[in-house]
Amino acid sequence: MKTLKQTIKNISNTTGEFKDRALEQDFQTYILQESINHSRRYVLAFGIVFLLFILPDYFFVKNIDKLPAILIIRVLFLLISIYYNLRVTYVKNSLYSFSTVYELVSIVVFWAVFSLYTQPNITIHHQILIIFILAIFFTIPNSFLNKLTLTFLLTFGFFYIAAKRDVFLLSSCGWDICSLTIIILIFCSLIVKNINKLQRIQFIDTQALERLSSTDALTGALNRRKYDQDLKKEIARALRYRLPLSGIMLDLDNFKEINDEYGHLAGDRILVQLSSHIRTLIRENDQIYRWGGEEFIIILPNTRLKAAEQLANRIRSFLQKVDFSPVSQVTCSFGVASWNEHETEDSFTKQLDQLLYQAKKKGKDCIVSDNQRKV
């Protein structure tokens, strides 16, 4: 309950979005992955439906000479919708800006078609206006303020053109249409704000569950399941971009004797300290995983074997100076290897394990590296 209250406190009551810009950016990335395929389909369908309105245009446009211009506008909008459909998955950090540009084009297109009618039918065009409003609010990912601004801009332009063309003088329901539009705008704004809030609560809960399922409960290091996932991704990235990739497997020496002499609680505290100290020595994009018992693995993206050896030496030297009370000194054995393009995830991990085993056989508190490979 405390976590839920903290989450809600970090969400704006006005927009339903995160107050923290970095967190909101993370949410954009998440929503891009989770729902962008639906949005792409909606946008494409929107462009097709808008094109099909050329059929009623044929019957309602009084000046038939304007029909080709309307058709060109509708076809251009379909092409723009197709472009949005194809490109939106690549924008990532500028999703809202990309969506805003598309929606602005949509608004201008709507105004252009409406202006080309000699005697617009206010009821039919108002229905099209409502479709546009609903599309902006519910089908295209964007910030709350952008949605609100764009829909009010769209609505203002519609009524301005209608007033300039004296459309309301030809209709007995002008004020009813104005009132209905305002109610729809308010109603949609409230719904979108609540949807925003619920989506962000779900996002935080999903992140918490992901952390819970991928983190070792004792040490705070990532777990073996997460290691398998991340190693697969890093190997794919190394293959794609021709980048080096290295790893370190380390094992706490004489851990059984420590547990027997000082107790399992003392052993657990040492594991926690060990994991914590190593996290301070590695880079932000490096990750440490608890492989099992007293064994840990470090994945080092974009790192050659020599740099991995240097890091292992730095960790080994650092641990010799750390107070692990009640134990006087704690040492580790290390296996260091660099991945090559012929290896699978399993063979790379097996190589690290074999090198660590050799370090144990060599007398412990030492580093064995696969330095025969060409990296």
C-alpha positions in Angstrom: 0.0 0.0 0.0 2.9 2.3 0.8 4.4 1.7 -2.7 1.0 2.5 -4.3 0.7 5.7 -2.4 4.3 6.7 -3.4 3.5 5.9 -7.0 0.3 8.0 -7.0 2.1 10.9 -5.3 4.6 10.9 -8.2 1.8 11.2 -10.8 0.3 14.6 -11.7 -3.3 15.2 -10.7 -3.8 17.5 -13.7 -2.4 15.3 -16.5 -2.1 11.8 -15.0 1.5 11.7 -16.1 4.7 11.2 -14.1 6.2 14.4 -12.6 9.7 13.0 -13.0 10.7 13.6 -16.7 13.2 10.7 -16.7 10.5 8.3 -15.4 8.0 9.7 -18.0 10.6 9.0 -20.7 11.0 5.4 -19.5 7.2 5.1 -19.6 7.2 6.3 -23.2 9.7 3.6 -24.1 7.6 1.0 -22.3 4.3 2.1 -24.0 6.1 2.1 -27.4 7.0 -1.5 -26.9 3.6 -2.6 -25.4 1.0 -0.8 -27.5 2.6 0.7 -30.5 1.4 -2.1 -32.8 -2.2 -1.3 -31.9 -1.6 2.4 -32.6 -0.1 1.7 -35.9 -3.1 -0.3 -37.0 -5.5 2.4 -35.8 -3.6 5.1 -37.7 -3.6 3.0 -40.9 -7.3 2.3 -40.5 -7.9 6.0 -39.8 -6.1 7.0 -43.1 -8.1 4.4 -45.1 -11.4 5.5 -43.6 -10.6 9.1 -44.3 -9.9 8.2 -47.9 -13.2 6.3 -48.2 -15.1 9.5 -47.3 -14.5 10.5 -51.0 -17.7 8.5 -51.7 -20.0 10.9 -49.7 -17.9 13.8 -51.1 -19.1 12.8 -54.6 -22.7 13.3 -53.5 -22.3 16.3 -51.2 -19.8 18.5 -52.9 -21.8 21.0 -55.0 -18.9 22.2 -57.1 -17.7 19.0 -58.8 -14.5 20.8 -59.9 -13.3 20.7 -56.3 -13.6 16.9 -56.1 -10.1 16.2 -57.6 -8.5 18.5 -55.0 -10.3 16.8 -52.2 -9.3 13.4 -53.5 -5.6 14.4 -53.7 -5.8 15.7 -50.1 -7.4 12.4 -48.9 -4.8 10.3 -50.8 -1.9 12.4 -49.4 -3.3 11.9 -45.9 -3.4 8.1 -46.4 0.3 8.2 -47.5 1.2 10.2 -44.4 -0.6 7.6 -42.3 1.3 4.8 -44.0 4.6 6.7 -43.3 3.6 7.1 -39.6 2.8 3.4 -39.5 6.2 2.4 -40.9 8.4 4.9 -39.0 6.9 5.2 -35.5 8.8 2.2 -34.1 12.1 3.9 -34.8 11.5 7.3 -33.1 11.6 6.0 -29.5 12.9 9.1 -27.6 10.8 11.5 -29.8 7.5 9.5 -29.9 5.3 12.4 -28.7 6.9 14.9 -31.1 6.4 12.5 -34.0 2.8 11.9 -33.1 2.2 15.6 -32.6 3.4 16.4 -36.1 1.2 13.7 -37.6 -1.8 15.0 -35.7 -1.2 18.6 -36.8 -1.1 17.4 -40.4 -4.4 15.6 -39.8 -6.0 18.7 -38.5 -4.8 20.8 -41.4 -6.1 18.1 -43.8 -9.5 18.1 -42.1 -9.7 21.9 -42.3 -8.7 21.9 -46.0 -11.4 19.4 -47.0 -14.0 21.2 -44.9 -13.1 24.5 -46.6 -13.5 23.1 -50.1 -17.1 22.3 -49.5 -19.3 25.0 -51.1 -22.2 24.3 -48.7 -20.9 22.0 -45.9 -23.4 19.7 -44.2 -22.8 20.7 -40.5 -24.2 17.4 -39.1 -22.0 15.2 -41.3 -18.8 17.3 -40.8 -19.5 17.5 -37.1 -19.5 13.7 -36.9 -16.2 13.6 -38.7 -14.9 16.2 -36.2 -15.9 13.8 -33.4 -14.0 10.9 -35.1 -10.9 13.1 -35.3 -11.2 14.1 -31.6 -11.6 10.5 -30.5 -8.7 9.4 -32.7 -6.4 12.1 -31.1 -7.5 11.3 -27.6 -7.5 7.4 -27.7 -5.6 6.0 -30.6 -2.4 8.0 -31.0 0.2 8.0 -28.2 0.9 11.5 -27.0 1.2 13.6 -23.9 -2.0 14.8 -22.2 -1.3 18.5 -22.8 -0.6 17.8 -26.5 -3.8 15.9 -26.9 -5.8 18.6 -25.1 -4.1 21.4 -27.2 -4.6 19.6 -30.5 -8.2 18.8 -29.9 -9.1 22.3 -28.9 -7.1 23.7 -31.9 -9.0 21.3 -34.2 -12.4 22.2 -32.7 -11.7 26.0 -32.8 -10.6 25.8 -36.5 -13.8 23.8 -37.3 -16.1 26.3 -35.7 -14.2 29.2 -37.1 -14.5 27.9 -40.7 -18.1 27.1 -40.1 -18.8 30.6 -38.8 -17.0 32.2 -41.8 -19.0 30.1 -44.2 -22.3 31.0 -42.4 -22.9 27.2 -41.9 -24.7 27.8 -38.7 -27.2 30.1 -40.4 -28.3 27.1 -42.5 -28.7 24.8 -39.5 -31.2 24.9 -36.6 -28.9 23.0 -34.3 -25.8 25.1 -34.3 -25.7 25.8 -30.5 -26.6 22.2 -29.8 -23.6 21.0 -31.8 -21.3 23.5 -29.9 -22.6 22.3 -26.6 -22.2 18.6 -27.5 -18.6 19.2 -28.7 -17.6 20.9 -25.5 -19.1 18.1 -23.4 -17.3 15.5 -25.5 -14.0 17.4 -25.1 -14.4 17.6 -21.3 -15.5 13.9 -21.0 -12.6 12.7 -23.2 -10.1 14.8 -21.2 -11.3 13.2 -17.9 -11.2 9.7 -19.3 -7.7 10.1 -20.8 -6.3 11.6 -17.5 -7.6 8.6 -15.6 -6.3 6.2 -18.2 -2.9 7.9 -18.0 -2.8 7.4 -14.3 -3.8 3.8 -14.4 -1.2 3.0 -17.1 1.6 4.6 -15.1 0.6 2.6 -11.9 0.6 -0.5 -14.1 4.0 0.5 -15.4 5.5 0.9 -11.9 3.9 -2.4 -10.8 5.4 -4.2 -13.9 8.8 -2.8 -13.2 8.6 -3.9 -9.6 7.6 -7.4 -10.6 10.4 -7.5 -13.2 12.9 -6.5 -10.6 11.5 -9.1 -8.1 11.7 -11.9 -10.7 15.2 -10.9 -11.9 17.0 -10.0 -8.7 18.6 -12.3 -6.1 16.7 -11.7 -2.8 19.8 -12.0 -0.6 22.6 -10.1 -2.4 20.7 -7.7 -4.6 22.6 -9.0 -7.6 20.7 -10.1 -10.7 19.8 -13.8 -10.8 20.6 -16.7 -13.0 17.4 -16.3 -15.1 18.3 -12.7 -15.8 21.8 -13.7 -16.7 20.5 -16.1 -19.4 18.3 -13.3 -20.8 21.0 -10.6 -20.8 23.8 -12.8 -22.2 21.6 -13.8 -25.1 20.9 -10.1 -25.8 24.6 -9.0 -25.4 25.8 -11.8 -27.8 23.2 -10.7 -30.4 24.4 -7.1 -30.0 28.1 -8.1 -30.2 27.3 -10.1 -33.4 25.3 -7.3 -35.0 27.7 -4.4 -34.3 31.0 -6.5 -34.2 31.7 -5.5 -30.6 33.9 -7.3 -28.1 32.2 -9.0 -25.1 33.9 -10.5 -22.0 32.9 -12.1 -18.7 34.2 -12.8 -15.3 33.2 -15.7 -13.1 34.3 -15.5 -9.4 33.9 -17.8 -6.4 34.4 -16.9 -2.8 37.2 -19.1 -1.4 36.7 -21.4 1.5 33.0 -20.4 1.9 32.0 -23.7 3.5 34.6 -23.3 6.2 33.4 -19.7 6.9 29.8 -21.0 7.3 31.0 -23.8 9.5 33.1 -21.5 11.8 31.0 -18.3 11.9 27.5 -19.5 11.0 25.3 -19.1 7.9 24.1 -15.6 8.9 27.7 -14.4 8.8 28.2 -16.1 5.5 25.1 -14.4 4.1 26.4 -11.0 5.3 29.7 -11.6 3.5 27.9 -12.5 0.2 25.9 -9.2 0.5 29.0 -7.2 1.2 30.9 -8.9 -1.7 28.1 -8.2 -4.2 27.8 -4.6 -3.0 31.5 -3.9 -3.3 31.8 -5.3 -6.8 28.9 -3.2 -8.0 30.9 -0.1 -7.0 33.8 -1.2 -9.1 32.1 -2.1 -12.4 30.7 0.3 -15.0 27.1 1.3 -15.3 26.5 -0.9 -18.3 28.2 -3.9 -16.7 26.1 -6.3 -14.7 26.8 -8.7 -11.8 24.7 -11.9 -11.4 24.6 -14.5 -8.6 25.2 -17.7 -10.4 24.6 -20.0 -7.4 25.8 -20.3 -3.8 29.0 -18.2 -3.5 29.5 -17.9 -7.3 29.0 -14.7 -9.3 29.3 -13.8 -13.0 30.0 -10.3 -14.4 29.0 -9.6 -18.0 31.2 -6.9 -19.6 29.7 -5.5 -22.8 32.1 -3.8 -25.3 35.1 -5.0 -23.3 38.2 -6.9 -24.5 40.0 -9.6 -22.6 42.8 -7.4 -21.3 40.4 -4.9 -19.8 38.4 -7.8 -18.2 41.6 -9.1 -16.7 42.4 -5.7 -15.3 39.0 -5.4 -13.7 39.4 -8.9 -12.1 42.7 -7.8 -10.7 41.2 -4.6 -9.4 38.4 -6.5 -7.6 40.9 -9.1 -6.2 43.1 -6.3 -4.8 40.2 -4.3 -3.4 38.7 -7.3 -1.6 42.1 -7.9 0.2 41.7 -4.5 1.9 38.0 -4.8 2.9 37.0 -5.7 6.5 34.5 -8.6 6.3 34.2 -9.0 10.1 34.1 -11.4 11.8 36.2 -13.0 9.1 39.7 -11.5 9.0 40.1 -11.8 5.2 38.0 -12.9 2.2 39.5 -13.9 -1.1 38.0 -15.0 -4.4 39.1 -17.0 -7.4 38.5 -15.7 -10.9 37.9 -17.1 -14.4 38.1 -14.5 -17.2 37.2 -15.1 -20.8 36.2 -13.2 -24.0 33.4 -14.4 -26.2 34.0 -15.2 -29.8 31.5 -15.4 -32.7 31.5 -19.2 -32.8 30.4 -19.6 -29.2 26.8 -20.0 -27.9 25.6 -18.7 -24.5 26.1 -22.2 -23.0 29.6 -22.7 -24.3 30.7 -19.2 -23.2 29.4 -19.8 -19.6 31.0 -23.3 -19.6 34.4 -21.7 -20.6 34.1 -19.3 -17.7 33.3 -22.2 -15.3 36.3 -24.2 -16.5 38.7 -21.2 -16.1 37.3 -20.7 -12.5 37.9 -24.4 -11.8 41.5 -24.0 -12.9 41.9 -21.0 -10.6 40.7 -23.1 -7.7 43.1 -25.9 -8.6 45.9 -23.4 -8.8 45.6 -22.6 -5.2 42.7 -20.0 -5.0 42.9 -16.2 -4.6 44.1 -16.0 -8.3 43.0 -15.2 -11.8 43.0 -17.6 -14.7 42.3 -16.0 -18.1 41.6 -17.4 -21.5 44.5 -15.3 -22.8 45.3 -17.7 -25.6 42.3 -16.4 -27.7 42.5 -13.7 -30.2 40.1 -11.0 -29.1 
